């Protein structure tokens, strides 16, 4: 089943930009997920199980590397055409 996930990342630190970019680059490394970045969020499109597994892995990695941060996630059934 295809899904589209919109995710925003809010690190609780002054050095937030590098942490956000690191998360996005790690998501882009998952070749079976389409990643589209805009100014306020990132969209991920792919198989639901694949996207959720990658999100679980990369959110966990972010928590382990950087400590506290907030992720806001919206999940839509179906593949949203990205721009």
Buried (B, 14 or more C-beta within 10 A) or exposed (E): EEBBBBBEBEBEEEEBEEBBEBBBEBBBEBEEBBBBEEEEBBBBBBBBEBBBEBBEEBBEEBEEEBEEBEBEBEBEEEBBEEE
